Amino acid sequence: MNVKQIDLNDQGSVESIVVRMSLDEALYLAKLTGGQNGVSAEAVLTGGAGLNAEVYASLTGELFNRFYEDGVADAVRNR
């Protein structure tokens, strides 16, 4: 994974980042977030349940379900 851009807010704190990741990295992240529930995600970070759901939904909805017939499972089989 490569950090391509870091955006700062008016106070100079990091607000967002743009990353480029390989398909395998995206697949790993989808499998990791898909395997967590709200309780385990909250144990990692306060607010983690919502963040986990957003990451998983983005990776599955915009990538894996779009390009693989059976989504993440199909991507794993075709790896």
N, C-alpha and C positions, 0 to 999 in steps of 0.2 A: 504494500500500500504506500502511496506517495501523497503527502500533503501538497496540494497545488496552490491553495489560496487561504489566507487567514484574514478574516474581516474583523475589525475592531469597532467598538462602540465609541461614543463621544468622550468617554472617560479613558479610553485607551485599553480597555479590557477586551479579551477575546469574546466575540459575539457569535461567530460561526466559522466553519472551515469547509473547504471543498477538497475532497480526496478522490484519488483515482485508485481503484482496487481491481485486482484480478478476479476472474470468475470464481476461482477456487476460494479466494478470500470472502467474496460475497456469499458463496455457498456455505462456508464455515459459519459466517455470521448469521445467516438464515437458520441453519440447523441449531445453533446455540440459542438464539432468541426464541425459536419455535419450541424448544425443549423446556423453556422456563414458564412458570405460571406467575401470577401477580405477586404472590408471597415471596417466591425466590428472587424475583426481580427487585422487589422492595428491599430485600436483605442485602442486595448488592449496592443499591443507591436509593436514597429517599426520592420518590417520584419515578423509580425505576419501572414500575408496572406500566405506566403510560408510555415511557420512552421505549421499553421493550416492544410493546404493541405497535408503536409507530415504525420502528426499524423493521420489524417482521412484516408488517403490512406493506411497507414500501418495497422491500426486496421481493416479496411474493407477488404483489399486485402489479408492480411495474417491470419486473424482470422475469422471475421464474415461471409464473403462471402465464405470462405472455409468450414466452419463447419455448416452453416445455409443456407437452401435453398433460403430464401429471405433476406439474410444478416442481417443487424442490426434490421430491422423491425421484422423478424422472431425471433431473439434473445429476443427482447422485449416481444413478444407474449408468448414465452416459458419460460419466467423468473419466 
